[in-house]
Structure formats: C-alpha cells, structure tokens
Amino acid sequence: MSDTANEMASDFGIVIMAAGKGTRLRSARPKVLHQVGGRALLLHVIAAAETTVPADRIAVVVGHQAEQVQAAAAHTGVHFVLQPQQLGTGHALQCVRDWYRDSGTVAPEHLLVLSGDVPLIRPETIARLCDAHLQQHAAMTILTAIPPDPTGYGRVLRKADGDVDAIVEQKSLTPDLLSHPERLREINSGIYAFRTDALFQRLGELRNTNSAGEFYLTDVAAMLVRDGERVVAVAADSVDEVLGANTIAEMMHLDASLREATTQRLMAAGVTIFRPETVTVDAGVEVGADSVLEPFTQLLGNTRVGSGCRIRSYSVVEDSTLGDDVLLRNGCILSQATVEDGALLGPYAHLRPGSRIGRAAHVGNFVETKNTTLGAGSKANHLTYLGDAEVGTGTNIGAGVITCNYDGVHKHRTVIGNGVFVGSNAALVAPLRLEDGSFVAAGSCITDDVPSGALALGRSRQVTKPDWASRKKQMPEPEVR
C-alpha cells in the first residue's frame, strides 16, 4: 500500500463473507473450513486481511454452522457477525450495518469486503485495491479479473472513461451484450471496497425480486451509478488469486497452486527441493537456506526448519521445530517436537508431542519418544520407547529399552542423569531416577532408584545345564495316539 493509503488505513474496516454452506462441495463441513495449503480457507483470508488492518477491525459474517466457524477462527481475534438466514450478500452487509449500530462500534469510513473462500488473495492485491479506492475518491471499487473463459461469472461493464457502468450476471446478459464479447471479458471477483456511508444508505433499497429470492450486493453498484457516484474497477494480476472453489476438484486446484507457490518461494530463498511436485509443504512452513528436501517429504502446519538440514524421503514433520544441520533419515514421523542443532534421527524414528531432542543427539531406527527430553549428545539408536522421560547429556540408551510410564491409571516420569549407560532390553519402571554415571545391566527390570556410579541388575541368575541338548535329541519321540 502507498504512503497515502498507509496513512488512511485507520479509516478502513474489513468484512469477510463466511456464512455460506457450499452445497456443491457435498460435504458436512462448512465451506470456509475446508483446507488448502494446510490451512482453512477462511484463515488464509484473515491472514491476508491482517496485513491491512488489525484483527479487531475485521468482521467475519457467519451463518451456516456458525459455531464451528467461530471456534476455528476465534484465536485470530476477529469479530463475528451472525447472519441467521443466508439471504444473499446484500443481506450479509445489512447484518454488518446492524451490528455496528447495535454494538456501539463506530463504523469506519471505508469497508473492504472479502470472500472467505478465496484463499489465494494476496496482501499486495488488497493493498492495491484500497490504494486505488482512496486515490480515485470512489464510492465503490470492484476487484476484477480476466479469465480465459468468463462463462458463468458476473461481468463488469465499463464506460468509455473506464469507470464501471454496471455488473451483469451471466443469466442476465442480453443478446445485444452477447453480440459484443469484447465488453464481456472482465469478471466480478466479489471483492469490493466501499465508502461506508454510500453503502449503508443504499442497503435499505435492496430488493429480493429475483429467482433466488436473495438480496444482491452487486445491485448497489447500479444504485451508485444511478445517483452519480463514482464506481471504479481494479484488475487483479492473476485470475487464480480471486477465484474461489465450489467443488472439491476446484479446491484441489487451489491447493496445488498454493503449494507450488510455497515450494517456489522456498527454492528462491536457497532451499534445495528435489522433484518439488512430489513434496507436500504447507503454506505456513519456513525452511532455512541450504536445507534439502528429498522427494515425498511432508512439512505440515507451523513447522520451522533451520539451515543446512536434510530431510530424506517419506519423512513427515508436523508443527515441529528443527534447528540447523539436522538430519532426518527416511521415514521419520515428527509431531509437535523440537530438534536442536546437529541432531540425527531415523530411519523410521517417531517423535510424538512433547519430544525435545538435544544438540547432536541421536534417535535411531524404530525409536519412539513422547513427552521426553533427550539431552545433548545422548543416544537412543535402536528399538526403544522413551515416554514421559528426562534424559541428560552424554547418556547411552541401549537397544530395546522401555520406560514403563503407565500403571494403568496414571502416567509417571523417568529421570535419567548425565553419562548414564542403560543396557539393552532394560525395562525402567516409573517413577524412577537413574543418577549421573550409573549403569543398568542388559535385560534388567529396574524398579528402584539407582545412585550415581552404581550398577543395577534386576534379572534372574543364568542356569546352564551341560549336555542338555544332546540328551534332548536322544529322548524317544512321544507316542501319538
């Protein structure tokens, strides 16, 4: 947005339309809660809107399954306006007008209207729309696009001077208009900027005398032109960024576009992505320069990856943070985990929520951690489960070790100190503490705390019977009856 628009941004409020059902999706979920790029459609639009105004100047119109929509977006801090019956876009703005009046909230001088199902709308486009609206002193500014085939969309008709003459729906195009297809290439995106008083004064004039029985916001454009007010249009740079999705197939087209843009952004920032068409990276993911993503990796949610990392094929990392120079070998699964610089994981390690792997620590093949801290330089290289545990630095956890953290009713913690050696196939029955420098013999079941420097054994004494095998072979076979 220009300096002029930045100075006047305080005069803008934003309304996001999110009340519709989306019947053509054939889904029980509200349309705006379907996800592309790992985030609900509505949350993409809110994030773009927040680049122009703070969340407390954004009103989201909810209707169909309003409680679900509000729950999904409540953390953003936006306001919600209920449209009890979905009687059209004009009716939605009537509800907004009434909300300003009834809540005592002062309406802003200008309102920007966005669609909650247009997730690719760019902050730059919003800024340009607001900028043009202010600079041209318009009562209404329409964001438009020029698709290869405009069939099915409302068309924006311009006057000779370039201002808007009317918005005409596809079904209302007359033979005379259809005979001039060059005038019908520009479509209405459903995204507008209004001078608030000009909008509110005309909402009461809307009529629902149409086949759908709805109040259309597009009718306001004709009213403003009739009254000599200025209506202008701004074309978006890309058709995709203003198009919504009415079917699952169209939703997946948006998802593919958003994910391609994400991988392109990462590669431009110095990330190597082999076969990017096979990699799944959510829009909110960040990856540092000189990191490498191999084919078929997935980085999901709010994942953050440092620089110089390598994530090998078939690893899935969700809502997790990786430091610098981390190696994830093939098939690692991470969820809500933290991995510090230089750690090595996998192959096939599973870090569940609450796992924190220290600097240069090793978590090997088929090791599972949950709510566990593994200290710097410590190793758990094979076939181990560490749950509700705290492991110090420089400790070695042998193959097959299990922390028995659940007694059938409650969870208990295991605390393992620095420089501890836990032998293979040991069962550590929590609550338990192994002090610094202690040793646990292989195959032990440990139920009591182990002091620093001590060796703990908890297994039956071995019994060896000489010549038992040869005598066993000489025994007669049992009689079969």
C-alpha positions in Angstrom: 0.0 0.0 0.0 1.3 3.5 -0.8 2.2 6.0 1.9 -1.2 7.8 1.3 -3.1 4.6 1.8 -1.0 3.7 4.9 -1.8 7.0 6.5 -5.5 6.4 5.8 -5.6 2.6 6.7 -7.1 3.5 10.0 -10.2 4.6 8.1 -10.7 1.0 6.7 -12.6 -1.9 8.2 -12.8 -5.3 6.6 -15.8 -7.6 6.3 -15.2 -11.3 5.3 -18.1 -13.2 4.0 -18.1 -16.7 5.6 -21.8 -17.6 6.1 -22.4 -19.8 3.0 -22.9 -23.5 3.0 -21.2 -24.6 -0.2 -23.7 -27.2 -1.2 -21.8 -28.2 -4.3 -18.9 -29.5 -2.2 -21.3 -32.2 -0.9 -19.6 -32.0 2.5 -20.8 -31.7 6.1 -18.1 -29.2 6.9 -18.6 -25.5 6.3 -17.1 -24.4 3.0 -14.7 -21.9 4.6 -13.2 -24.6 6.9 -12.1 -26.8 4.0 -8.3 -26.7 3.8 -5.9 -25.8 1.1 -2.2 -25.5 1.7 -2.7 -26.9 5.2 -4.9 -24.1 6.4 -8.7 -23.4 6.3 -9.8 -21.2 3.5 -11.0 -18.6 6.0 -7.7 -18.5 7.9 -5.9 -17.7 4.6 -8.2 -14.7 4.0 -7.9 -13.5 7.6 -4.1 -13.6 7.4 -4.2 -11.6 4.2 -6.7 -9.1 5.7 -4.5 -8.6 8.8 -1.7 -7.1 6.6 -4.1 -4.1 6.0 -5.9 -3.7 9.3 -5.5 -5.2 12.8 -7.8 -8.1 13.7 -10.1 -6.0 15.9 -11.2 -4.1 12.7 -12.1 -7.3 10.9 -15.7 -8.7 11.0 -16.4 -12.2 9.8 -20.0 -12.8 8.7 -21.0 -16.3 9.9 -24.2 -18.3 9.3 -24.1 -22.0 8.3 -22.6 -23.9 11.2 -21.6 -20.6 12.8 -20.3 -22.2 16.0 -17.7 -24.3 14.1 -16.5 -21.4 12.0 -16.2 -19.2 15.1 -14.3 -21.9 17.0 -11.8 -22.3 14.1 -11.1 -18.6 13.8 -11.6 -17.3 17.4 -7.8 -17.3 18.1 -7.3 -14.7 15.4 -9.1 -12.0 17.5 -11.6 -11.0 14.7 -15.2 -10.1 15.4 -18.1 -12.3 14.3 -21.4 -11.1 12.9 -24.3 -13.6 12.7 -26.4 -13.8 9.5 -29.2 -16.0 10.9 -30.6 -16.7 7.4 -28.4 -16.7 4.4 -30.4 -14.4 2.2 -27.6 -13.2 0.0 -24.6 -10.9 0.0 -26.6 -7.8 0.4 -28.4 -9.2 3.4 -25.0 -10.1 4.9 -23.9 -6.4 4.7 -27.3 -5.4 6.2 -26.4 -7.6 9.2 -23.0 -5.9 9.4 -24.6 -2.5 9.3 -26.9 -3.5 12.1 -24.0 -5.0 14.1 -22.2 -1.6 14.0 -25.3 0.1 15.2 -26.3 -2.3 17.9 -22.8 -2.9 19.3 -22.0 0.7 19.6 -18.9 0.2 17.4 -18.1 3.2 15.2 -18.2 2.2 11.6 -15.0 3.0 9.6 -15.1 5.5 6.8 -14.4 2.7 4.3 -15.2 -1.0 4.2 -13.3 -3.7 2.3 -15.4 -6.8 1.5 -13.6 -10.1 1.0 -14.8 -13.6 0.4 -14.0 -16.2 2.9 -13.5 -18.9 0.2 -10.8 -17.0 -1.8 -7.6 -18.2 -0.1 -5.1 -17.1 -2.8 -5.9 -13.4 -2.4 -2.6 -11.6 -1.9 -1.9 -8.8 0.5 -0.4 -6.8 -2.3 -3.7 -7.0 -4.2 -5.7 -5.9 -1.2 -3.3 -3.0 -0.7 -3.6 -2.0 -4.4 -7.4 -2.2 -4.2 -7.5 0.0 -1.1 -5.0 2.4 -2.6 -7.0 2.8 -5.8 -10.2 3.3 -3.9 -8.8 6.1 -1.9 -6.9 7.8 -4.7 -9.8 7.8 -7.0 -12.3 9.0 -4.4 -14.7 6.2 -5.4 -17.9 5.2 -3.7 -17.3 1.6 -4.7 -14.2 -0.1 -6.1 -14.5 -3.6 -7.6 -11.7 -6.1 -7.9 -12.0 -7.8 -11.3 -10.1 -10.4 -13.3 -9.9 -11.5 -16.9 -10.1 -15.3 -17.2 -9.6 -17.3 -20.4 -13.3 -18.2 -20.3 -15.6 -15.9 -18.3 -18.7 -18.0 -18.8 -20.7 -18.3 -15.6 -19.4 -15.2 -13.9 -20.9 -11.8 -13.4 -19.4 -9.3 -15.9 -18.2 -5.9 -15.2 -19.2 -3.4 -17.9 -17.1 -0.2 -18.2 -17.9 3.2 -19.5 -15.8 4.9 -22.2 -13.8 6.7 -19.4 -13.0 3.4 -17.8 -15.3 3.7 -14.8 -17.9 1.0 -14.1 -21.2 1.2 -15.8 -22.8 -2.0 -14.4 -22.3 -5.5 -13.1 -24.4 -8.0 -15.1 -24.9 -11.6 -14.1 -24.4 -14.3 -16.8 -28.1 -15.2 -16.9 -29.0 -11.5 -17.4 -26.8 -10.9 -20.4 -28.9 -9.7 -23.3 -28.5 -10.6 -27.0 -27.2 -7.1 -27.6 -24.5 -7.5 -25.0 -23.6 -11.0 -26.2 -23.1 -9.6 -29.6 -20.1 -7.6 -28.2 -18.0 -10.2 -26.5 -15.0 -7.9 -26.1 -17.0 -6.0 -23.5 -17.7 -9.2 -21.5 -14.2 -10.5 -20.8 -13.9 -8.9 -17.3 -15.5 -10.7 -14.4 -16.6 -9.6 -10.9 -14.5 -11.2 -8.2 -17.0 -10.4 -5.4 -14.3 -8.4 -3.6 -15.1 -4.7 -3.1 -14.1 -1.5 -1.3 -16.9 0.9 -0.3 -17.2 4.3 1.1 -19.3 3.2 4.1 -21.9 5.9 4.1 -22.6 5.3 0.4 -23.0 1.6 1.0 -25.2 1.8 4.2 -27.5 4.4 2.7 -28.4 2.0 -0.2 -28.6 -1.3 1.6 -32.2 -0.5 2.6 -33.1 -0.1 -1.1 -32.1 -3.7 -2.0 -34.9 -5.9 -3.2 -35.0 -9.7 -3.4 -37.2 -9.8 -6.5 -35.1 -12.4 -8.3 -35.3 -16.1 -8.9 -33.2 -16.9 -5.8 -35.1 -14.6 -3.5 -31.9 -13.0 -2.3 -30.5 -9.5 -1.7 -27.5 -9.0 -4.0 -24.7 -6.7 -3.1 -24.0 -6.2 -6.8 -27.2 -4.2 -7.1 -25.6 -1.4 -5.0 -23.2 -0.7 -7.9 -26.2 0.1 -10.2 -27.7 2.4 -7.5 -24.4 4.3 -7.1 -24.1 4.8 -10.8 -27.7 6.0 -11.0 -27.0 8.5 -8.3 -23.9 9.9 -10.0 -21.5 8.3 -7.5 -18.2 7.0 -8.8 -17.7 3.2 -9.2 -14.3 2.1 -10.5 -12.6 -1.3 -11.1 -9.1 -2.7 -10.5 -8.0 -5.8 -12.3 -6.1 -8.5 -10.3 -2.7 -9.6 -11.6 -3.8 -13.3 -11.5 -7.1 -14.9 -12.1 -6.3 -17.7 -9.6 -6.0 -15.3 -6.7 -9.6 -14.1 -6.9 -11.3 -17.4 -7.7 -13.0 -19.4 -5.0 -13.8 -23.1 -5.1 -17.3 -24.7 -5.5 -16.3 -28.3 -5.8 -13.6 -30.5 -4.2 -11.8 -30.7 -7.6 -11.7 -26.9 -7.7 -10.5 -26.8 -4.1 -7.6 -29.1 -5.1 -6.7 -26.8 -7.9 -6.3 -24.0 -5.4 -4.3 -26.3 -3.1 -1.9 -27.2 -5.9 -1.4 -23.6 -6.9 -0.7 -22.6 -3.3 1.7 -25.4 -2.7 3.6 -24.7 -5.9 3.9 -21.1 -4.9 5.2 -22.2 -1.5 7.9 -24.5 -2.9 8.9 -21.8 -5.4 9.2 -19.3 -2.5 11.5 -21.7 -0.6 13.7 -22.5 -3.5 14.1 -18.8 -4.3 15.3 -18.5 -0.6 18.0 -21.1 -1.1 16.3 -24.4 -0.2 17.0 -27.4 -2.5 13.9 -29.4 -3.3 14.3 -32.5 -5.4 11.2 -33.1 -7.5 9.1 -30.4 -5.9 6.0 -31.7 -7.5 6.2 -34.7 -5.1 6.8 -32.7 -1.9 4.0 -31.5 0.4 4.7 -28.2 2.1 2.0 -26.3 3.9 1.8 -22.5 3.3 2.9 -21.5 6.8 6.1 -23.6 6.8 9.5 -21.9 7.0 12.8 -23.6 5.9 16.3 -22.1 6.1 18.8 -21.7 3.3 21.0 -24.7 2.3 18.5 -27.2 3.6 17.5 -30.1 1.3 14.1 -31.7 0.9 14.1 -35.1 -0.8 11.2 -36.4 -2.8 7.9 -37.3 -1.0 8.7 -35.4 2.2 5.9 -33.6 4.0 6.3 -30.4 6.1 3.0 -29.5 7.7 1.4 -26.9 9.9 3.6 -24.4 11.7 6.8 -26.4 11.1 10.1 -24.4 11.2 13.3 -26.0 9.7 16.7 -24.3 10.2 19.5 -24.0 7.7 21.7 -26.9 6.4 19.2 -29.6 7.3 18.4 -32.6 5.2 15.0 -34.3 5.3 15.1 -37.6 3.5 12.2 -39.2 1.6 8.9 -40.2 3.2 9.5 -38.2 6.4 6.5 -36.3 7.8 7.1 -33.3 10.1 4.1 -31.5 11.6 4.0 -28.5 13.9 7.7 -29.1 14.8 10.9 -27.1 15.0 14.2 -28.3 13.7 17.5 -26.4 14.4 20.4 -26.1 12.0 22.2 -29.1 10.4 19.6 -31.6 11.5 19.4 -34.9 9.5 16.2 -36.8 9.3 16.7 -40.1 7.6 14.0 -41.9 5.7 10.5 -42.3 7.1 10.8 -40.2 10.3 7.5 -39.0 11.8 7.5 -35.9 14.0 4.6 -34.1 15.6 4.9 -31.1 17.9 8.5 -31.9 18.6 11.7 -29.8 18.9 15.0 -31.0 17.5 18.1 -29.0 18.2 21.2 -28.3 16.0 23.1 -31.2 14.6 20.8 -34.0 15.8 20.5 -37.2 13.8 17.2 -39.0 13.6 16.0 -42.2 12.0 15.4 -44.0 9.8 11.8 -44.6 11.0 12.0 -42.6 14.2 8.7 -41.4 15.7 8.7 -38.2 17.8 5.3 -37.7 19.4 4.2 -34.4 21.0 6.4 -33.0 23.7 9.6 -34.6 22.4 12.7 -32.4 22.7 15.9 -33.8 21.1 19.1 -32.0 22.2 22.1 -30.8 20.2 23.9 -33.6 18.4 21.8 -36.3 20.0 20.9 -39.5 18.1 17.5 -41.1 17.8 17.8 -44.2 15.7 15.7 -46.6 13.8 12.3 -47.6 15.3 12.8 -45.4 18.4 9.7 -43.7 19.7 9.6 -40.7 22.1 6.7 -38.9 23.8 6.9 -36.0 26.2 10.6 -36.7 26.6 13.8 -34.7 26.6 16.9 -36.3 25.3 20.0 -34.3 26.3 22.8 -33.1 24.1 25.0 -35.9 22.7 22.8 -38.6 24.1 21.9 -41.6 22.0 19.0 -44.0 21.7 19.8 -45.8 18.5 17.6 -48.8 18.3 14.1 -50.1 19.0 13.4 -48.0 22.1 10.4 -46.3 23.7 11.0 -43.3 25.9 7.8 -41.9 27.3 7.5 -39.2 30.0 11.2 -39.2 30.4 14.0 -36.8 31.0 17.4 -37.9 29.8 20.6 -36.0 30.5 23.6 -35.3 28.3 26.0 -38.0 27.0 23.8 -40.9 28.0 23.5 -44.1 26.1 20.2 -45.9 25.9 20.6 -49.4 24.6 18.5 -51.3 22.1 15.0 -52.4 23.2 14.9 -50.2 26.4 11.4 -49.2 27.6 10.3 -46.6 30.1 7.3 -48.2 31.7 5.5 -44.9 32.3 1.8 -46.0 32.7 0.5 -48.0 35.6 -3.0 -48.5 34.1 -4.3 -45.3 35.9 -1.6 -42.6 35.9 1.5 -41.6 33.9 4.8 -41.4 35.8 8.2 -39.9 34.9 11.6 -41.4 34.5 14.6 -39.2 35.1 18.0 -40.4 33.7 21.1 -38.3 34.5 24.2 -37.4 32.6 26.6 -40.1 31.4 24.3 -43.0 32.2 24.6 -46.3 30.4 21.3 -48.3 30.1 21.9 -51.8 28.7 19.8 -53.4 26.0 16.3 -54.7 26.8 16.1 -53.0 30.1 12.6 -52.1 31.5 12.6 -48.9 33.6 9.5 -48.9 35.7 8.5 -45.3 36.6 8.6 -43.4 38.7 12.3 -43.9 38.6 15.6 -41.9 38.8 18.9 -43.0 37.5 21.6 -40.7 38.8 24.6 -39.4 36.9 27.1 -42.0 35.8 25.0 -45.0 36.8 24.9 -48.3 34.9 21.9 -50.6 34.2 22.8 -54.1 33.1 21.2 -55.5 30.0 17.9 -57.4 30.4 17.2 -55.8 33.8 13.8 -54.8 35.2 14.6 -51.7 37.3 12.0 -50.6 39.9 14.2 -48.7 42.4 16.3 -45.5 42.0 20.0 -46.1 41.1 22.6 -44.0 42.8 25.4 -42.2 41.0 28.2 -44.5 39.8 26.2 -47.7 40.8 25.4 -50.7 38.7 21.9 -52.0 38.9 20.9 -55.6 37.9 17.4 -56.9 38.0 17.3 -60.3 36.3 17.3 -64.0 37.2 20.6 -65.7 37.5 21.5 -67.8 34.5 21.4 -71.6 34.8 23.5 -73.7 32.4 22.9 -77.4 32.1 25.8 -79.3 30.4 25.0 -81.8 27.6 21.3 -81.0 27.9 20.9 -80.6 24.1 22.4 -83.9 23.2 20.3 -85.8 25.8 17.2 -84.0 24.5 17.9 -85.3 21.0 18.2 -88.9 22.3 14.9 -88.9 24.1 12.2 -91.1 22.3 9.5 -89.4 20.4 6.2 -89.3 22.3 3.7 -91.9 21.2 0.9 -90.4 19.1 -2.5 -91.8 19.9 
